[in-house]
Amino acid sequence: MGVASRDPTGRRSSGVRSQELGETAEGTFRDLVRLWLGGTGAPAPSTLNPDSQKVDLKVTLPSLWAGAANIETNWQIKSTSQNLPVAYVPALGAQCLKLRLGRADLDSLANYARSTRNLYVALAVQRRQVSPPTEMLNDPPVERFDWYVVDARQQLDGEDRDREYLYFPRQNRLNLATFSLLWGGLWVRTFFDPLGSQQLLAVPGLWTAVPRVFRTDGLLDDDLLRDWNFLLRDLPKYRGQLDDQVFKEVNFRLGLGNALGIIRSQLYAAAGSLDAIRSYCPEALYGTANLWLFARTYRQFMDTSYDVAHGAKDFNSQRLLPLTAPNPDDVPRILRCALWHVGLIYSLLDTEVKIILRPDHDAGEDHSYYGGGIGYFPWISLTDDQAHWMVERDAAATSGDHLDFLNEQASRPYFEYWQGVSEMARLLKVDGRELLLPDEPPVQMFPAESTFLRHPRELFAPQVAARVQSRMNAMKGRING
């Protein structure tokens, strides 16, 4: 939908120009989504039939792992060639672009938003305002508009909402980087949905375990950390009390949280003697990579590894993130962007990260080495449709075998963070601006934080990528020196 503006050429009515602008914006959004989701197998953005007048496009965000569902998102496209007014909105804590819609339109939009789980309004602000909309088609899609996005359900769900304007926080810029993170937030929220299911409410033994395993304060429940009995003995007892698929989902998610807690406890116990944490991470192969970015329990695990390494002299902290296909260009762009973000966060936690080529063997297996105290700690293996607990198996491989694997794969990097954002943009074949994040966290864009979900706020600070590149260059210099 276009927002009517005065035609500076005087040759067209503002109504015709507004319609052309809206059509150009919608077509550009389609082009960008196809670029961002390239290689995922996701269907092209589709329109509703009949037209709901509230949803211009439906976009399917792929799970990229058969153990999680695809995500349907609803989008309304607005466009303007005007400089919209900007004001600080205390309720949002942000400077916002103000898009006037009027009471009737906002009421209608709010009513529709309440009927669906998400309704994103994307605002396209024409960059070269004097150009007729049709001439913009000569420019690459990324050059035509500046894009902003807000989840209308979050903004309009409340009696104290504004009755005249829709607000777009200045930091809610939409590009490949923020679209990838939006995918990540929705992926993690959907992944943990089974732990809030009605079936689970009817099983008190499982329902009461959820807040013990997943704690917002990061504290560890000692009763669940003594051994692997909760994962291997207690959880299977509930198999007959849930549908098979629901049990499978609940079992994995509760087991995942419990296993991370046990590993955290082991790390803290061995902190005085540890001198290395090196891991090959099979989660990187699938949409499960988003767990590093938005899953609160994963962030707590990342913080634990930082805690035990911080201040230790010559501590070797390294993570290897494999690509899911032998040819890097066959790996979906949105997944490679997610791995880029994972590496930024880990790098800020003083960990060396390499995105590596897909191993020729054992790509889905866990390989790790905890030096000076633990050795190899069995964790998880992943296939394209399920997970397996490595702790259930006899560890035939020695710590030396895992070190050999880690050393071999570390010598096959696809990307290292001393190379910087320009090199990652080149590898992704996108304009470097597509990887830039705002200096402040978006507002009413990602799913709301919860027991399970936490926003990756540390990514939204001035010059994050440049600071990481500088830090990794210094680390590389010390190692080579």
N, C-alpha and C positions, 0 to 999 in steps of 0.2 A: 504494500500500500504506500502510495506517495503522499507527502505532505505538501499541499499546494503552496507555490511561491510565485512571486511576480516574474514574468518572463522578461529578462533584460533585453532580448532582441526585438521584442514587440511584434514578432511574426507568428507567435502561437499563443493561444489562450493558456492561462495558468493551469486550467483543468487538464488540457491535453498534455502539457508538459509534465504535470504531476503524474499522470497515468504512465507516460513513457519512462519517467524516472522510477516509478514503482516496478514496472516490468523489467527494467534494466537491473535494478537492485535484486529482484527475485532470481533472475537468470544468473547474476553474478554469484549470489549465495549458492545456487546449485553447483556452479563451476568450482567454487572453493571447497564445498563439501566433497565433491568428487575427487578433488586433488588431495584433501586431507585423509580421506578414507580409501585412497587408491591401494589396491592389493589386498583388501580385507574380504572381498567378496560380498560386501554389503550392497543391497539394492540402491539404485539411484533415488534421491529424494522424490517423494510422491505427493500428489495433491489429493485432498478428500473429494469424494464424489458421492453425494452432492456436496457442494462447497458449504462449510460450516460458518464462513465469514469470520471465524476466529483463528483458524489454523490454515496458513498458506501452504505449509509443507510438513510432511512427516519424514523424519530422518531416523533410520535404523542404525544404532550404534552396535557394532558387533562385539560379542564376548571374546572372540579369538581363543576360546577354550570351551570344549563341549560340556565341561562340568559347571558352567554358568550360562545363564540365559542372555540372549540379545536384549537390547534396551530400545524401546520405542520412545522417541522424543517428538514433541509438537512445537512448531515454530510459526510465529507470525512475523512478517517482514515489514518494517516501516522504513521510509526513506525521506530525505530532505536535502535540498540544496541551500538551505539557510544556515546561518550561524545561530544555533539554538542558544537561548539564555542559559547561564550557568549559575548555580547557587549552592551554598552549603546546606545540606539537609541533616539536621541534628539526629533524626531517627536512624539515619544510615551512617552517620559519622563520616561523610564524604562530600566532596564537591561533585555535583551532578549536572548533567545536561537535562533540561526540562522540556519534555515533549507534551504539548497541550493536546489532550484528547477530548475533554469535556465529560460531564457527569454521566450522560447516557452511555457513551462508549466505554467508559471505565467501569460502570456498573455491569454492563454486559460482559466485558472482558473478565471481571472478577468472578462473576457467576460461572462462566465457562471454566476458569482456572480451577475453581473448587471441585469441578467434576472430573479432573484429570490429575495425574500425579505430577506432571510438569507441563508448563507452557512458557516457552522462551520467546521473548520479543527481541528481535535483532534489529538494531537501528543502523541504517546505512547513511552516512553523511558524505555527500558528494565532495570529492577533493577539489576538482577544478570547477568551481561553481558557475562560471560563465559559459561552459561548454554545454551544448544541447545534449540531452541524455543519450541519444543514438550515437553521437560521436565518441562517447566513452567506450563503446564496444571495440574501438580501435586500440584501446589500452589493454594491457594484461589485466586479468581479474583482480590481482592484488593491488593494482594502481588506481582503481576506480573509486573506491569508497574507504572511509574509515569506519570500522564496525564496532558497535557496542552491544552488549547483551545483558538482559536481566531476566530472572525467573519471575514471571508475573504472578505465579501462585504465591511465592514468598512475599512479594511486595503488596499484593492486593488482598491478602487473607487477614482481615482484621477490620474492626469497626473504625479505628482511628486512621485508616488509610486516606491518602489525598483523594479529593473528589474531582480534580481538574487535570492533574499532570501525572504522567508516568516518568519516573526518574531513572536515569542511567548514570551510575557512578563513573567518574572519569577513568578509574582503573579497570573498569569492566571491558577492556578492549578485547576484541575477538580476532584471533589469528590461529595459526596451527598450534602454537604453544598452549594457548589457553583452551582451545577446543580439545586438545589432547588431555589436558587436565580435567576438563568437564567430563569427558569420557571416563577418566579415571575415577572421579568422585561418584559418578552414577554406577560405575562397575562395582565399586566396593560397597556402596549402599545396597545394591541388588544382591551382591554375593552374600551379605549377612542377613538378608530378609528372612531366611528360614529360622533364624534364632528368635524371631518375633512372631512366628506363625501361631495360629489358633490351636493347631494340633499339639504344639509344644506346651501351651498353657495347661493342657489336660494331663501333662506328665510332670508332676511336681519334682521328682528327682532330677529331671533334666532342667526344668525351668529355673530351679533355685541354683543350679550350677553355673548358669550364664553369668550373673554378676560376680561370682567368685573367680571365674576364669578371665573375664573381660572387665578390667577396672580402669576407670578414668584416671585415678591417682597413680597408676603404675606400680602399686605395691603388689607383692607376691603373696599368694595364699599358701602358707607352708604345708598345709594338709594335702595339697594337690601336687607337691613338688618332691615328695620323698622317693617316688619311683614312678614307673610308667603304668601303674595299675589302673588309674582312672581312664587312660586312653585304651589300654589293651584288655582290661578285665571288666571295668564298671560300665563303660558306654555300651558295649555289645549286649548287656543285659536288657536294654530297652528296645531291642530290635523289633520285638513283637508288638510293641505298644504304639508304633507309628507306621504309616504307610512306608513301603520299601524305599521309595525315592526320597521321601521326607527324612527318613532315618539316615539314609546315605548322606544327605546334605548336612543334617544336624551333627552327625557323628564326625564328619570331616572338619566342620567349622569349630566345634567345641574341642576336638582333638588338636587342631591347629593352635588354638589359643593356649591350651594346656602344654603342648610341646614347646612352644616359644617360652612359656614361663619356666619350664624345667631347664631349658638351655640357659636362660638368663640367670637362674639360681646357680647353675654350675659355673658360669663365668664369674659371678661375684665371689663364689667360694674359692676359685683358683686365681683371683685377681693378683695376688702377691707374687705368683710365679709365672704368669703368662707373659710371653714376649712376642706372640704372633697370633693373629686371627686372619687366616687366608681361606676364602671360600669361593667355590664355583657355584653359581646360583641358578638352578634350573627354573625357578619362578620367572626368569627373564624371557623364557621361550614363548609365553602365552600372555593373555590378558591379565594373568596373575601378577604380572609386573606392577600393576596398579596398587597392589597391597602395600608396597614400600611407600607409596605416595600418600595414601589416604587411610590405611588401616591403622588405627591407634595402637594395636598390639604390636604391629611391625615397627612402628616408630619407637615404641618402648624398647624393643629389642635392639634397634639401631643405637639408641641412647646408651644402652648397657655396654655395647662394644666400645663406644666412645669413653664411657666412664672408666673401664678397666684399662684402656690404652692411654688415656690422657695423662700427661706428665711422666709416663714411663720412657726411659731412654732407649732409643733405637727400637721402638715397638714397630713391628711390621703388620700393618693392617691393610688388607687388599681384598677387593671383590671383583670377580670376573663375571660379566653379564653376557651370556651367549646369545647370538642371533638365531632365529628359528629356522633359517633356510641357508643352504650352502652359498647361494648367490645373495649378497646383501640387498640388492635391488628388489628381490622377491619378498623381502620382509616388509610388511605394511609400514608406511611412513608414520602413521600415528603411533605404532608400537615402538619404532626407533626413537620417536620424539619422547615417549614415556621413559625409555631407558636413558635418554639424555638427561631428563629431569631427575631420575633416580641417582645417576652419577653425580649431579650437582649437589644433591642433599648429602650423600655419603662423603663427597669431597669436603663439604663444610664441616663434617665430623672427623676431619683429618684421616680419611681413608683413601687410599689409591684405588681408583676404579678404571677398569678397562672394559669396553664393549668389544667382545671377541668374536671371531668367526665361529660358526657352528662346528663343534667337534665332529670328527669322523666316526666316533664311537661313544657310547654312554652319554649322549647329549642330555637325556632327562634325569640322569643320576646325580645325587648329591656328592660332592667331593669337597672336603674341608680339612684344615689342619689348624689345631690350636696349640701353639708351641709353648713348651715349658711347663705344661700342667695337665693337659687333657689328651692331646694327640688328635685322633679322628673321632668326631662325635656324630653318630648316625642321625640323619634328619629325615629327609623326604625325597622321593623321586616322583617325577611327573611324566605322564603321557598326555596325549592330546585330549583325553576325555576323563582322566581320573588321577588321583594321587595315591601313593603307597607309602606307608611308614617304613623307613629303613630300619628302625629299631626292632622291627619284627623279624629281621633276617640276621643270620650269622655274618658278622663282618669278616669276610674272607680276606679282604684287602688290608694291607698294613698301612701305617701312617706314611711309610716311605712310598708306597704305591700312590697314595693320594697326593703326596708332594710332587712325585714325578708327573702326574696328570696336571696339577696346577702349573708347574713350571712349563710344561709343554704348551698348554693353552695360553698362558700369559705371553708366550712368544709369537702369538698369532692375533695381534690386535686389529680390530676394525677401526677403533677410535680410542684415543687417549686424551685426557682432559687438558693437558698442556697445549693441545692443538687449538683449542678455543672454539667459539661459536661460529666463526666464519667457515671453519673446516667442516663442522657438523652440518651447516647449511648447504655447503657444497655437496656433501655426501647424500643429503636428502633431496638435492636438486630443487631448493626453494630459495626465495629471497631471504637474506639474513634477518630482515625485520619480522619474518614469520616465526622466529624463535625468540624474539624479545618479549620479556614479561614486564608487566607494570611494576613500579616501585612500591606499590602498596597492595595488600591482598584484595581481590575482588570482593564485592558485597552483593549478596542475594544473587549469586551466580552458581556456586557449587551447592550440592545438597547440604542441609544443615548438619552441623557436628552432632555427634551422639556418642553413646558408649563405644560404638565400634568405629566411628569415622572421625578423623581429625584432618583439618585443612593443612596443606604443606606451606605454612606461612613463611618459613625461612627462604622460600624461593623468591618471595616478593620483597626485594630490597634493592637499593641502587647498585648497579654494576655487579650483580651476583656472578654472572658468567665470567666477567673480566677478573674478579677477585679469585675465583676458582682457578682460572687459567694461570694467574700469577703464582698462586700457592702450589699448583702442580708443577709448574716450571721450576720453582725453588726446590721442591722435593726431588724432581728428576735430576737437578744439578747436584744435590747431595749424594744421590745414589751413584751417579756417574763419576762423581769426584772421588 
